[in-house]
Amino acid sequence: MLTLVVVLLAVWLVLSIVGFAVEGIFWLGVIGVVLFVATAIIAVIRRRANRA
């Protein structure tokens, strides 16, 4: 599960960088940032739930 989260975070980070680097696809950067943050939050919540 942790591997999947790390892979998803890497993909979202790459999409964000590409989106912000190319002005025509700025929306891709915004979507990448939103997905990165959402994935990180979900990972933290699930990790804390597994410890309890």
mmCIF file of the N, C-alpha and C atoms, coordinates in Angstrom:
data_MODEL
# 
_entry.id   MODEL 
# 
loop_
_atom_site.group_PDB 
_atom_site.id 
_atom_site.type_symbol 
_atom_site.label_atom_id 
_atom_site.label_alt_id 
_atom_site.label_comp_id 
_atom_site.label_asym_id 
_atom_site.label_entity_id 
_atom_site.label_seq_id 
_atom_site.pdbx_PDB_ins_code 
_atom_site.Cartn_x 
_atom_site.Cartn_y 
_atom_site.Cartn_z 
_atom_site.occupancy 
_atom_site.B_iso_or_equiv 
_atom_site.pdbx_formal_charge 
_atom_site.auth_seq_id 
_atom_site.auth_comp_id 
_atom_site.auth_asym_id 
_atom_site.auth_atom_id 
_atom_site.pdbx_PDB_model_num 
ATOM 1   N N  . MET A 1 1  ? 0.825  -1.191 0.000   1.00 0.00 ? 1  MET A N  1 
ATOM 2   C CA . MET A 1 1  ? 0.000  0.000  0.000   1.00 0.00 ? 1  MET A CA 1 
ATOM 3   C C  . MET A 1 1  ? 0.868  1.253  0.000   1.00 0.00 ? 1  MET A C  1 
ATOM 4   N N  . LEU A 1 2  ? 1.919  1.223  0.784   1.00 0.00 ? 2  LEU A N  1 
ATOM 5   C CA . LEU A 1 2  ? 2.805  2.380  0.846   1.00 0.00 ? 2  LEU A CA 1 
ATOM 6   C C  . LEU A 1 2  ? 3.471  2.626  -0.503  1.00 0.00 ? 2  LEU A C  1 
ATOM 7   N N  . THR A 1 3  ? 3.802  1.560  -1.204  1.00 0.00 ? 3  THR A N  1 
ATOM 8   C CA . THR A 1 3  ? 4.415  1.699  -2.530  1.00 0.00 ? 3  THR A CA 1 
ATOM 9   C C  . THR A 1 3  ? 3.461  2.388  -3.491  1.00 0.00 ? 3  THR A C  1 
ATOM 10  N N  . LEU A 1 4  ? 2.205  2.016  -3.450  1.00 0.00 ? 4  LEU A N  1 
ATOM 11  C CA . LEU A 1 4  ? 1.202  2.638  -4.314  1.00 0.00 ? 4  LEU A CA 1 
ATOM 12  C C  . LEU A 1 4  ? 1.077  4.128  -4.021  1.00 0.00 ? 4  LEU A C  1 
ATOM 13  N N  . VAL A 1 5  ? 1.069  4.489  -2.765  1.00 0.00 ? 5  VAL A N  1 
ATOM 14  C CA . VAL A 1 5  ? 0.959  5.899  -2.386  1.00 0.00 ? 5  VAL A CA 1 
ATOM 15  C C  . VAL A 1 5  ? 2.170  6.679  -2.879  1.00 0.00 ? 5  VAL A C  1 
ATOM 16  N N  . VAL A 1 6  ? 3.347  6.118  -2.717  1.00 0.00 ? 6  VAL A N  1 
ATOM 17  C CA . VAL A 1 6  ? 4.563  6.799  -3.167  1.00 0.00 ? 6  VAL A CA 1 
ATOM 18  C C  . VAL A 1 6  ? 4.552  6.979  -4.681  1.00 0.00 ? 6  VAL A C  1 
ATOM 19  N N  . VAL A 1 7  ? 4.127  5.962  -5.409  1.00 0.00 ? 7  VAL A N  1 
ATOM 20  C CA . VAL A 1 7  ? 4.044  6.061  -6.868  1.00 0.00 ? 7  VAL A CA 1 
ATOM 21  C C  . VAL A 1 7  ? 3.034  7.131  -7.273  1.00 0.00 ? 7  VAL A C  1 
ATOM 22  N N  . LEU A 1 8  ? 1.870  7.133  -6.640  1.00 0.00 ? 8  LEU A N  1 
ATOM 23  C CA . LEU A 1 8  ? 0.865  8.150  -6.953  1.00 0.00 ? 8  LEU A CA 1 
ATOM 24  C C  . LEU A 1 8  ? 1.374  9.555  -6.654  1.00 0.00 ? 8  LEU A C  1 
ATOM 25  N N  . LEU A 1 9  ? 2.041  9.730  -5.528  1.00 0.00 ? 9  LEU A N  1 
ATOM 26  C CA . LEU A 1 9  ? 2.593  11.043 -5.192  1.00 0.00 ? 9  LEU A CA 1 
ATOM 27  C C  . LEU A 1 9  ? 3.613  11.483 -6.234  1.00 0.00 ? 9  LEU A C  1 
ATOM 28  N N  . ALA A 1 10 ? 4.438  10.559 -6.698  1.00 0.00 ? 10 ALA A N  1 
ATOM 29  C CA . ALA A 1 10 ? 5.428  10.894 -7.724  1.00 0.00 ? 10 ALA A CA 1 
ATOM 30  C C  . ALA A 1 10 ? 4.753  11.295 -9.033  1.00 0.00 ? 10 ALA A C  1 
ATOM 31  N N  . VAL A 1 11 ? 3.712  10.566 -9.414  1.00 0.00 ? 11 VAL A N  1 
ATOM 32  C CA . VAL A 1 11 ? 2.990  10.894 -10.653 1.00 0.00 ? 11 VAL A CA 1 
ATOM 33  C C  . VAL A 1 11 ? 2.345  12.265 -10.541 1.00 0.00 ? 11 VAL A C  1 
ATOM 34  N N  . TRP A 1 12 ? 1.693  12.548 -9.424  1.00 0.00 ? 12 TRP A N  1 
ATOM 35  C CA . TRP A 1 12 ? 1.042  13.852 -9.252  1.00 0.00 ? 12 TRP A CA 1 
ATOM 36  C C  . TRP A 1 12 ? 2.079  14.969 -9.255  1.00 0.00 ? 12 TRP A C  1 
ATOM 37  N N  . LEU A 1 13 ? 3.236  14.721 -8.668  1.00 0.00 ? 13 LEU A N  1 
ATOM 38  C CA . LEU A 1 13 ? 4.288  15.738 -8.646  1.00 0.00 ? 13 LEU A CA 1 
ATOM 39  C C  . LEU A 1 13 ? 4.788  16.038 -10.050 1.00 0.00 ? 13 LEU A C  1 
ATOM 40  N N  . VAL A 1 14 ? 4.997  15.008 -10.851 1.00 0.00 ? 14 VAL A N  1 
ATOM 41  C CA . VAL A 1 14 ? 5.438  15.200 -12.238 1.00 0.00 ? 14 VAL A CA 1 
ATOM 42  C C  . VAL A 1 14 ? 4.382  15.958 -13.033 1.00 0.00 ? 14 VAL A C  1 
ATOM 43  N N  . LEU A 1 15 ? 3.117  15.582 -12.877 1.00 0.00 ? 15 LEU A N  1 
ATOM 44  C CA . LEU A 1 15 ? 2.042  16.294 -13.576 1.00 0.00 ? 15 LEU A CA 1 
ATOM 45  C C  . LEU A 1 15 ? 2.002  17.766 -13.178 1.00 0.00 ? 15 LEU A C  1 
ATOM 46  N N  . SER A 1 16 ? 2.221  18.047 -11.908 1.00 0.00 ? 16 SER A N  1 
ATOM 47  C CA . SER A 1 16 ? 2.224  19.435 -11.446 1.00 0.00 ? 16 SER A CA 1 
ATOM 48  C C  . SER A 1 16 ? 3.355  20.223 -12.080 1.00 0.00 ? 16 SER A C  1 
ATOM 49  N N  . ILE A 1 17 ? 4.535  19.651 -12.101 1.00 0.00 ? 17 ILE A N  1 
ATOM 50  C CA . ILE A 1 17 ? 5.694  20.345 -12.668 1.00 0.00 ? 17 ILE A CA 1 
ATOM 51  C C  . ILE A 1 17 ? 5.490  20.610 -14.152 1.00 0.00 ? 17 ILE A C  1 
ATOM 52  N N  . VAL A 1 18 ? 5.014  19.608 -14.878 1.00 0.00 ? 18 VAL A N  1 
ATOM 53  C CA . VAL A 1 18 ? 4.761  19.780 -16.313 1.00 0.00 ? 18 VAL A CA 1 
ATOM 54  C C  . VAL A 1 18 ? 3.682  20.836 -16.532 1.00 0.00 ? 18 VAL A C  1 
ATOM 55  N N  . GLY A 1 19 ? 2.632  20.786 -15.744 1.00 0.00 ? 19 GLY A N  1 
ATOM 56  C CA . GLY A 1 19 ? 1.538  21.744 -15.891 1.00 0.00 ? 19 GLY A CA 1 
ATOM 57  C C  . GLY A 1 19 ? 1.962  23.174 -15.643 1.00 0.00 ? 19 GLY A C  1 
ATOM 58  N N  . PHE A 1 20 ? 2.809  23.390 -14.649 1.00 0.00 ? 20 PHE A N  1 
ATOM 59  C CA . PHE A 1 20 ? 3.256  24.747 -14.357 1.00 0.00 ? 20 PHE A CA 1 
ATOM 60  C C  . PHE A 1 20 ? 4.364  25.197 -15.309 1.00 0.00 ? 20 PHE A C  1 
ATOM 61  N N  . ALA A 1 21 ? 5.105  24.267 -15.873 1.00 0.00 ? 21 ALA A N  1 
ATOM 62  C CA . ALA A 1 21 ? 6.182  24.621 -16.803 1.00 0.00 ? 21 ALA A CA 1 
ATOM 63  C C  . ALA A 1 21 ? 5.631  25.064 -18.155 1.00 0.00 ? 21 ALA A C  1 
ATOM 64  N N  . VAL A 1 22 ? 4.550  24.458 -18.585 1.00 0.00 ? 22 VAL A N  1 
ATOM 65  C CA . VAL A 1 22 ? 3.944  24.788 -19.871 1.00 0.00 ? 22 VAL A CA 1 
ATOM 66  C C  . VAL A 1 22 ? 2.689  25.607 -19.581 1.00 0.00 ? 22 VAL A C  1 
ATOM 67  N N  . GLU A 1 23 ? 2.718  26.874 -19.962 1.00 0.00 ? 23 GLU A N  1 
ATOM 68  C CA . GLU A 1 23 ? 1.622  27.778 -19.611 1.00 0.00 ? 23 GLU A CA 1 
ATOM 69  C C  . GLU A 1 23 ? 0.284  27.347 -20.195 1.00 0.00 ? 23 GLU A C  1 
ATOM 70  N N  . GLY A 1 24 ? 0.295  26.703 -21.334 1.00 0.00 ? 24 GLY A N  1 
ATOM 71  C CA . GLY A 1 24 ? -0.951 26.306 -21.976 1.00 0.00 ? 24 GLY A CA 1 
ATOM 72  C C  . GLY A 1 24 ? -1.714 25.239 -21.224 1.00 0.00 ? 24 GLY A C  1 
ATOM 73  N N  . ILE A 1 25 ? -1.006 24.480 -20.383 1.00 0.00 ? 25 ILE A N  1 
ATOM 74  C CA . ILE A 1 25 ? -1.691 23.435 -19.620 1.00 0.00 ? 25 ILE A CA 1 
ATOM 75  C C  . ILE A 1 25 ? -1.544 23.692 -18.118 1.00 0.00 ? 25 ILE A C  1 
ATOM 76  N N  . PHE A 1 26 ? -1.773 24.932 -17.740 1.00 0.00 ? 26 PHE A N  1 
ATOM 77  C CA . PHE A 1 26 ? -1.714 25.330 -16.333 1.00 0.00 ? 26 PHE A CA 1 
ATOM 78  C C  . PHE A 1 26 ? -2.687 24.510 -15.489 1.00 0.00 ? 26 PHE A C  1 
ATOM 79  N N  . TRP A 1 27 ? -3.833 24.175 -16.080 1.00 0.00 ? 27 TRP A N  1 
ATOM 80  C CA . TRP A 1 27 ? -4.847 23.397 -15.367 1.00 0.00 ? 27 TRP A CA 1 
ATOM 81  C C  . TRP A 1 27 ? -4.298 22.049 -14.921 1.00 0.00 ? 27 TRP A C  1 
ATOM 82  N N  . LEU A 1 28 ? -3.361 21.485 -15.686 1.00 0.00 ? 28 LEU A N  1 
ATOM 83  C CA . LEU A 1 28 ? -2.766 20.207 -15.316 1.00 0.00 ? 28 LEU A CA 1 
ATOM 84  C C  . LEU A 1 28 ? -1.958 20.356 -14.029 1.00 0.00 ? 28 LEU A C  1 
ATOM 85  N N  . GLY A 1 29 ? -1.289 21.477 -13.883 1.00 0.00 ? 29 GLY A N  1 
ATOM 86  C CA . GLY A 1 29 ? -0.546 21.744 -12.659 1.00 0.00 ? 29 GLY A CA 1 
ATOM 87  C C  . GLY A 1 29 ? -1.455 21.852 -11.454 1.00 0.00 ? 29 GLY A C  1 
ATOM 88  N N  . VAL A 1 30 ? -2.573 22.528 -11.634 1.00 0.00 ? 30 VAL A N  1 
ATOM 89  C CA . VAL A 1 30 ? -3.533 22.679 -10.538 1.00 0.00 ? 30 VAL A CA 1 
ATOM 90  C C  . VAL A 1 30 ? -4.104 21.318 -10.140 1.00 0.00 ? 30 VAL A C  1 
ATOM 91  N N  . ILE A 1 31 ? -4.486 20.525 -11.123 1.00 0.00 ? 31 ILE A N  1 
ATOM 92  C CA . ILE A 1 31 ? -5.017 19.188 -10.835 1.00 0.00 ? 31 ILE A CA 1 
ATOM 93  C C  . ILE A 1 31 ? -3.953 18.331 -10.151 1.00 0.00 ? 31 ILE A C  1 
ATOM 94  N N  . GLY A 1 32 ? -2.713 18.431 -10.605 1.00 0.00 ? 32 GLY A N  1 
ATOM 95  C CA . GLY A 1 32 ? -1.632 17.667 -9.991  1.00 0.00 ? 32 GLY A CA 1 
ATOM 96  C C  . GLY A 1 32 ? -1.432 18.018 -8.528  1.00 0.00 ? 32 GLY A C  1 
ATOM 97  N N  . VAL A 1 33 ? -1.488 19.311 -8.216  1.00 0.00 ? 33 VAL A N  1 
ATOM 98  C CA . VAL A 1 33 ? -1.326 19.749 -6.826  1.00 0.00 ? 33 VAL A CA 1 
ATOM 99  C C  . VAL A 1 33 ? -2.481 19.239 -5.967  1.00 0.00 ? 33 VAL A C  1 
ATOM 100 N N  . VAL A 1 34 ? -3.700 19.360 -6.474  1.00 0.00 ? 34 VAL A N  1 
ATOM 101 C CA . VAL A 1 34 ? -4.872 18.895 -5.724  1.00 0.00 ? 34 VAL A CA 1 
ATOM 102 C C  . VAL A 1 34 ? -4.782 17.391 -5.464  1.00 0.00 ? 34 VAL A C  1 
ATOM 103 N N  . LEU A 1 35 ? -4.434 16.621 -6.476  1.00 0.00 ? 35 LEU A N  1 
ATOM 104 C CA . LEU A 1 35 ? -4.327 15.171 -6.308  1.00 0.00 ? 35 LEU A CA 1 
ATOM 105 C C  . LEU A 1 35 ? -3.176 14.798 -5.377  1.00 0.00 ? 35 LEU A C  1 
ATOM 106 N N  . PHE A 1 36 ? -2.070 15.535 -5.436  1.00 0.00 ? 36 PHE A N  1 
ATOM 107 C CA . PHE A 1 36 ? -0.932 15.282 -4.556  1.00 0.00 ? 36 PHE A CA 1 
ATOM 108 C C  . PHE A 1 36 ? -1.342 15.465 -3.097  1.00 0.00 ? 36 PHE A C  1 
ATOM 109 N N  . VAL A 1 37 ? -2.001 16.583 -2.822  1.00 0.00 ? 37 VAL A N  1 
ATOM 110 C CA . VAL A 1 37 ? -2.420 16.874 -1.449  1.00 0.00 ? 37 VAL A CA 1 
ATOM 111 C C  . VAL A 1 37 ? -3.457 15.853 -0.971  1.00 0.00 ? 37 VAL A C  1 
ATOM 112 N N  . ALA A 1 38 ? -4.412 15.520 -1.832  1.00 0.00 ? 38 ALA A N  1 
ATOM 113 C CA . ALA A 1 38 ? -5.444 14.552 -1.449  1.00 0.00 ? 38 ALA A CA 1 
ATOM 114 C C  . ALA A 1 38 ? -4.836 13.179 -1.156  1.00 0.00 ? 38 ALA A C  1 
ATOM 115 N N  . THR A 1 39 ? -3.911 12.742 -1.988  1.00 0.00 ? 39 THR A N  1 
ATOM 116 C CA . THR A 1 39 ? -3.269 11.444 -1.774  1.00 0.00 ? 39 THR A CA 1 
ATOM 117 C C  . THR A 1 39 ? -2.465 11.439 -0.481  1.00 0.00 ? 39 THR A C  1 
ATOM 118 N N  . ALA A 1 40 ? -1.755 12.520 -0.212  1.00 0.00 ? 40 ALA A N  1 
ATOM 119 C CA . ALA A 1 40 ? -0.969 12.608 1.018   1.00 0.00 ? 40 ALA A CA 1 
ATOM 120 C C  . ALA A 1 40 ? -1.872 12.570 2.250   1.00 0.00 ? 40 ALA A C  1 
ATOM 121 N N  . ILE A 1 41 ? -2.987 13.280 2.211   1.00 0.00 ? 41 ILE A N  1 
ATOM 122 C CA . ILE A 1 41 ? -3.911 13.295 3.347   1.00 0.00 ? 41 ILE A CA 1 
ATOM 123 C C  . ILE A 1 41 ? -4.513 11.912 3.568   1.00 0.00 ? 41 ILE A C  1 
ATOM 124 N N  . ILE A 1 42 ? -4.935 11.261 2.506   1.00 0.00 ? 42 ILE A N  1 
ATOM 125 C CA . ILE A 1 42 ? -5.513 9.918  2.628   1.00 0.00 ? 42 ILE A CA 1 
ATOM 126 C C  . ILE A 1 42 ? -4.484 8.938  3.185   1.00 0.00 ? 42 ILE A C  1 
ATOM 127 N N  . ALA A 1 43 ? -3.240 9.053  2.743   1.00 0.00 ? 43 ALA A N  1 
ATOM 128 C CA . ALA A 1 43 ? -2.185 8.158  3.235   1.00 0.00 ? 43 ALA A CA 1 
ATOM 129 C C  . ALA A 1 43 ? -1.955 8.355  4.730   1.00 0.00 ? 43 ALA A C  1 
ATOM 130 N N  . VAL A 1 44 ? -1.941 9.597  5.174   1.00 0.00 ? 44 VAL A N  1 
ATOM 131 C CA . VAL A 1 44 ? -1.730 9.877  6.597   1.00 0.00 ? 44 VAL A CA 1 
ATOM 132 C C  . VAL A 1 44 ? -2.888 9.335  7.425   1.00 0.00 ? 44 VAL A C  1 
ATOM 133 N N  . ILE A 1 45 ? -4.106 9.543  6.957   1.00 0.00 ? 45 ILE A N  1 
ATOM 134 C CA . ILE A 1 45 ? -5.280 9.060  7.694   1.00 0.00 ? 45 ILE A CA 1 
ATOM 135 C C  . ILE A 1 45 ? -5.265 7.539  7.798   1.00 0.00 ? 45 ILE A C  1 
ATOM 136 N N  . ARG A 1 46 ? -4.988 6.858  6.696   1.00 0.00 ? 46 ARG A N  1 
ATOM 137 C CA . ARG A 1 46 ? -4.967 5.387  6.721   1.00 0.00 ? 46 ARG A CA 1 
ATOM 138 C C  . ARG A 1 46 ? -3.828 4.857  7.582   1.00 0.00 ? 46 ARG A C  1 
ATOM 139 N N  . ARG A 1 47 ? -2.698 5.534  7.553   1.00 0.00 ? 47 ARG A N  1 
ATOM 140 C CA . ARG A 1 47 ? -1.561 5.075  8.346   1.00 0.00 ? 47 ARG A CA 1 
ATOM 141 C C  . ARG A 1 47 ? -1.858 5.192  9.840   1.00 0.00 ? 47 ARG A C  1 
ATOM 142 N N  . ARG A 1 48 ? -2.494 6.305  10.222  1.00 0.00 ? 48 ARG A N  1 
ATOM 143 C CA . ARG A 1 48 ? -2.861 6.482  11.631  1.00 0.00 ? 48 ARG A CA 1 
ATOM 144 C C  . ARG A 1 48 ? -3.922 5.474  12.056  1.00 0.00 ? 48 ARG A C  1 
ATOM 145 N N  . ALA A 1 49 ? -4.849 5.151  11.168  1.00 0.00 ? 49 ALA A N  1 
ATOM 146 C CA . ALA A 1 49 ? -5.903 4.185  11.492  1.00 0.00 ? 49 ALA A CA 1 
ATOM 147 C C  . ALA A 1 49 ? -5.315 2.789  11.690  1.00 0.00 ? 49 ALA A C  1 
ATOM 148 N N  . ASN A 1 50 ? -4.297 2.450  10.920  1.00 0.00 ? 50 ASN A N  1 
ATOM 149 C CA . ASN A 1 50 ? -3.668 1.130  11.046  1.00 0.00 ? 50 ASN A CA 1 
ATOM 150 C C  . ASN A 1 50 ? -2.882 0.995  12.343  1.00 0.00 ? 50 ASN A C  1 
ATOM 151 N N  . ARG A 1 51 ? -2.371 2.086  12.859  1.00 0.00 ? 51 ARG A N  1 
ATOM 152 C CA . ARG A 1 51 ? -1.593 2.044  14.103  1.00 0.00 ? 51 ARG A CA 1 
ATOM 153 C C  . ARG A 1 51 ? -2.496 1.892  15.318  1.00 0.00 ? 51 ARG A C  1 
ATOM 154 N N  . ALA A 1 52 ? -3.707 2.368  15.222  1.00 0.00 ? 52 ALA A N  1 
ATOM 155 C CA . ALA A 1 52 ? -4.621 2.343  16.380  1.00 0.00 ? 52 ALA A CA 1 
ATOM 156 C C  . ALA A 1 52 ? -5.218 0.976  16.613  1.00 0.00 ? 52 ALA A C  1 
# 
